[in-house]
């Protein structure tokens, strides 16, 4: 199969799919709408998962696991919640198959119908809050700070690998608190953790904000979000944290005795990010040569390529370098495959986004040097072997910050203030975030979405309050919000 990547300017969607498939991240599965995450793609997810898991535990959270199946009656206990997910639910109705007596192959055994149908979890609020009823009795049991790493199923009609698939991997935090104030602090704390992860590890700048009522999570009082801008000018919701109030506690009777011996309902939050982050990583940094990875999430930091092929002298330098890099936590691969030419290997590791390539040739070694190439800028230079480890360390740090600064510059250059609807539509056609006054009504928001497909991505936190006129209705408004076309 050809490894050539479709140009992102020619066809962005094809470019994205080419990178996912040709860089070996994932492929389509036999199940429509689902994907197979391949080892290299899963290694990136493991890096994400492990770092986030560390950050969650540092902030006091612990992991647990809850059932994949949810009794259908649980969903009906929280009306807004079931309405938000009803169209996406996969339902289990029977528990056994049988051979068709008429020779038609395997069929569902009609005698094995479940007494109550089960939903394959689209999210776990209902099964978890049913469980918490037995876990929470007193204020001494609070706060309950629990996270789950799991898969979920949402029956999607239009799918794209990592960005929107019928089944995907994620984490979902579900916490219970004695007061509203504590729950709001938790919600914002987790948003800050997501933003820190996105910016410091993914090198992906994000805007923290709160969702409009139309865009809130089903059953939440407030949804906080981090929004990122992709290279095609579309927005990506990269993570959300929800203040659920007492909605689920009341639906599932989760009460506690406070320190005055008075019974109260707990206050709740939930928060999550998913394998969608890999899609965000691709679309924030990659180019027409393939994947570009920030070093903190790269499965391989450094690849060593012998030129033109391995030799005793080259092997000695390469193996010594590998040992020294591994001591300081830098992952390295020495490609000793002598069937492939160096040029082919260079292209392959550029496609996979390996941050640094070291080329070792006999001629350079005579001068005590090797060639070092960086993936983000394609800059090449000769480096003394004696100072190579330090140079690699410094370059990895520089690549990480350069990718962030490059993405931040693009993001900031593509936030445009507009003051009328004609200008709104003109700028929207070019892509990017639009900062515009909104009158605060759902009717206006829905009309703008109907006419342009743009949605309010967020009302930025610490937004400046100012007098203005709604970009669509002309009614008074007191702050600008961010609109965009989104994935």
N, C-alpha and C positions, 0 to 999 in steps of 0.2 A: 504494500500500500504506500502511495506517495505520502511523504511527510510535509509537502508544501502546504503552507497555511494561506487560506483565503485572506485577502487584504481587509482590514477592519473598516477602511473607508469605502470599500466596494460593497461589502455585505457583512454588517456587524454580527448578525445572528449566526451566519455560517462561520465567521472567524471564531466566535466563541465556541461553537460546537467542535470545530477543528482542533482547537487547543485542548478541550476536554478529552477528546478521543485520541488525538495523535501524541499528546504528552503523556498518555497512559493514566489519566486520572479516573475515568469511568467509561462505561459503555452501556448501550441500551440492553435491557433484559428481555427474556421471553414473555414477561408480564408487562402488558401495555401500561405506559406511564411510570414504570419503575426502572431503576438503574442498578447496575453492578458497579460498586466502588472498587476499583482495582488497587493493588498494593501501594502504588505510589500516591494515589489520591487519598487512600486511607491513612497513609503515613502523615500526610498533611493534617488530616482530621485528628489524628492522635496527638499531634503537636498542639493543636488548638485545644482539644479536650483536656490534655494534661495541664496546660497552663491555666485554663479557666478553673479546672478542678482545684488546683493549688490556691488560686485567688479566692474561690468560694470557701474553702476550708480555713484559710487565713482570716476570713471575716466571720468565722464562727458557725458555718453551715456543715452539715453532715449529709452523707448519701444514704438513700434507701431505694427500694424497688417495689413498684405496685403493679397489679395485674394488667395485662394487655387488653383484657375484655372488661367491658362495663355493662352492667344490667341496664336495659333500655329505660326502665323506670327511673333510674338515677338522673338521666338527662332531663326528664320532664320536671324535675324539682326546681330548676332554675330557668324560668321562662326565656329570659334574654339569651342565656347561654345556649339552650337547645336551638333557638331560632338562628343564632349565629353559625351553628355547625350542622344543622339538619341536612342540608343539601350535599354535604361532604362525607357523611357517615357511611361506612361499610357495616353491614348487618349480618350476623351469624344466626341462621334460623334452625339448622339441623346439626347433629353431632356424629353422623355416621353415613358411609357410602355402602352400596351393595352392587352386585352384578345385575344388570338388567335381565330379567327372565325372558325377555323377548329378543335378547342378543344385541342390544344396543350399546354395549359397553358398560361403563360404570355410571351409576345414577345415584341420586340422593335417596337414602332409605326413608320413605314417607313415615315409617313408624318411629323415627328418631328425631321428631320435631322437639325443639327445646320448649320447656314450659314458659320460660321468659327469654325473648331474643336478646342477644348480646351485641353490643357495639364494639368494633375494633377501635381502640382509643384514638380520637382525633386530638385530644389533650386530656389531662388526668384530673382536672379539678374535682369532678363529681366523685370518682372512686376514692380519691385522697381525702376529701372532706367527710365522706362517709366513714372512713377509717379514723380520722382525727376525733370523731365523736367519742371513741373509746380511749383515746390517748390523752385528752385534755379534760381535767376535772377541777383543777385549782390554779390559782395564779402562779403557784410554784412550778407548774408544768410549762409555763410560758417564759420567753418566746420559744416557739417550736420552729426551728430553722432547718428545713429539709430540702434536698435537691435530688432529682432523679435523672440519670442518663438512660435514654430509652429510644425506641423507634415509635413513630406515630403514623397513622394512615388518614389521609384526607383525599377523597376521591376527586381528583382534578381532571378537568376536561382537556385543558391545554397544558402540556408539561414541557419543561426544559431542564436538562440535567443540572443538579445542585440547586437551581433557583426555585423550581416548583415541580415536585414529583409526588406521585401518589403515596409512596412511603418515603420517609426521610428520618435521619438521625438527629437527635437534639438533646438538650438538657432542659428540664423544667423545675424551677424552684417553687415551693409552696410553703408559705410561712404563716404562723398564727401569732397574734400579739394581744396584749391586755388592753391597749389603748389605740385610738385612731392615730395619735401623734407618732407612736412607735412604728406603726405599719407604714405610714407615709415616709418616715425616715428610712425604713428598710427598702421601700420602693425606689427611692432616690439613690440610696447607697448602691443597689444593684445596677442601676443605670450608670452610675459613675464607674463601676467595675467594668461593665461592658465597653464604655467609652475608652477607658484606660487600655483595655485589651486591644480594641480596634486600632487605636492610635500608636501604642507603644510596641505591639507585636505584629499587627497586620500592616502597619504604616499606612493606615486608611483613615484620613480625617473624617470626623463625624460631627454632626450638629445635634446637640441634646435638646429635646423639646417635649411638649405634651401634645397628644392627639386631640383633634376636634371630637365632638360627641359622635359624629357620623363614623369616624375612623377608630373609635375605641374598641378594645377587646370585648367580646360579648359577655356581659355580666359584670364589667368593671365600672367603677366610679371615675377613675382616671387611668389613662394609659400613657406612660412615658416611653419615649423612643429615641434611638440614635439613627440618624439618617445620613447616608453617604451618597456621593455623586459619582456615577460611573463615567467612563470615557466617552460614551455615546450621548451623554447629557441626560440620561435617565437617572432617577433616584432609586436607591435601594434601602428598604427598611432592614437594618442590620441586627436589631435586637430590641426587645420591648420588655418593660417592667410595669406591672399592673397593680394599682391600689383597688382591691376588691371590696373595700368597706366590710359590711357584715352580711352581704348578700348570700354567700355560700354558707356561712355559719348559721344563718337563720334557716336556709333551705335544708340543712342537714343536722340542725339542732346541736351545734357545737358550742357548749356553754362552759363557763368556769365560775368558781366562787372567788371573788376578789378578796383583797386583804381586809375588807370590812364585812366579810361573810355574806356578801350580796351576789346573787347569780347574774352574770352578764353573758352576752354573746361575744365571741372573740372577733378580732379584726384581722383581715387577711390580705396577703399579697400573692402574686405569682409572677414569674419572669422566665424568659427563655431565649436562647439562640440555637441555631441549627446548622446543618451542613450547607445551608444557603450562604454562610460566610465564605465557603470556598469559591462560590460563584462571584461574590464580592471581591475576593482576593484577585481572581483572574481579571475581572473587568476594571479594577483600579490600576493595575500595574503592567499588564502584559502587552506585547507588541506583535508585529507581523512575523517575527521569528519564533514566537511561542510564549511560553509561560515566563513570567518574571516573579521571583519569590523574594520576600524580605527574609534575610538570614535567620531571624528568630523562629520562622515557621518552615524553613527549608529542610526536607529530610536529609539532603546531602549539602553540606556547606561548601566543600571543595572537591573538585575532581582533578586527578593528576593524569595527564595523557603523555605517554612516552613518544618521542619523535625521532625517527619514524616508527620505531617499534621497541619493545623492551630489550634491555641489554643488562649485563651484570653491573655495569657502572651506574646506569639509570635506575635499576632496581634498588641499589644500595641507598641512593639519595631519596628515592620515593618512599621506601619503607621507613627510613629514619624520620622523614617529614611526617608520615602518617602517625608514627608512634608519639611524636612530640605534640601533634595537633590533638590527638585523642586524649592526651593527659589533661588538656585544658578544655575539654568538652566540645571540640570542633569535630563534626563528622566529616569523614573524608573517604573517597573511593579512588583506588588506583586501577585504571582501566588497562589491563594487560592483554586484552584480546588482540592478537597480532593478525587476525584475519581482516580487520577493518582499518582503513587509512585514517590518519589523524584528522583530515578535513571532515570526514563523515562523523567522527566522534565529536568534533567541535560543534557541528550543527545539531547533533542529538542532545548534547548537554545544554545548548542554548534553548532548544525546544522544551526541555524539562525545567528550565529556569534555575539551574545550579548557579549560585551567586558568584563563585570564583573558579576559574580554570587555570591550572598550572601546567604549562608545557615544558617538558624536560628533554633536551636534546644534547647529544655528545658535544657539539660545537660550543653551545652555551656553557656547558659544565667546565670546559677548559678555562673559561673566565670566571668560574665560580658563580655562575648566574643561571636563572631560569626565567621563562616568560610567564607573567601573570596577567590574566585578562579578567575583567569584571563584567558581569552580565548586564547591569543596569545602564552603563554608558558605553560599553564595548571598548573601553580604554585598555590598551595593552602597554606593558612596560617591563623592562628587565630589572630583576630584583636579585640581590646577592643572596646566595643560599644561607649564609650565616645570619642574615636578618629576616629570613622569610617568614618565620612563625609570627614575629611581632608585626610584620607588614600585613599578613593575612588577618590577624586580629583587628588591626586598625581599619583595614579596608572593609571588613564585614560590618563594623560599627558605622562606617561612612555610608555604605550601601543602604543600611537600615534607615538612617536619617535622610539620605538623599531621596529615597523612594517616598518617604512621608512628605518632605518639603515639595517635591515635584507634584504629588497629588494634591497637596494643600493649595499650591499656586493655581493649579487647574480649577479646583473647586471654587476658590475665592474669585477668580476671574470670570466664573460662570454663575455668580449670584447677581441678578439684575433687578433693580428697583423699577417698578412700572406704576403708572398712575391712572391709566385708562384701559379699557378692555381691548381696543384695537392694538395697542402696544403690547398688551398681555399676550394676545394670539400671535403677534409677530415674533416676540421673543421666544414663546413656547415652541415655535416651529424650529428654532435653532437649538433648543435644548438648554438644560441647566435649571437651577433653582430660580424661581421668580418670587421676589419679595414685594408683596402687595397688601394694601388695606382690605380688610374683610369686615363686613358688618356683624359677624358673629352668628348669623342665622343658618340653620340647616338648609333652608330653601335656596339661599344664594349658593351655598357650597354645592348642592346637588345640581343646580342649573349650570354652574361652571363646569362641573364634571361631565354633564350631559353634552354640553356644547364643545368641549375641548379635550375630554378624557383626563384632564389634569385634576389632581386631588391635593388637598392640604396635607403636606407631608408632616408638618408640625408647627406648633406655636413655640418658637424658641424660648428656652428658659432665660430668665433675666432680660426678657424683651423690653425694648424702650417703649414706654407709653407716650403717645403723641396724638394730636388731633389730625384726622384725615377723613377721606371719603372713600367708601367701598369701591373697589375697582370695577365691580359689575353693577351693583344696585344704585350706587350714588348716595347711599345712606351714610350717616355719620359712622365713623369707625375710630377706635382708639389705639390700634397697633397693627403692624404689618405681620403677616404670616408667610410661610414658605409653601409655594405651590410647585408641582412638577409632574411630569409623566413618570410613572414608577413601574418597576418590575413587580 
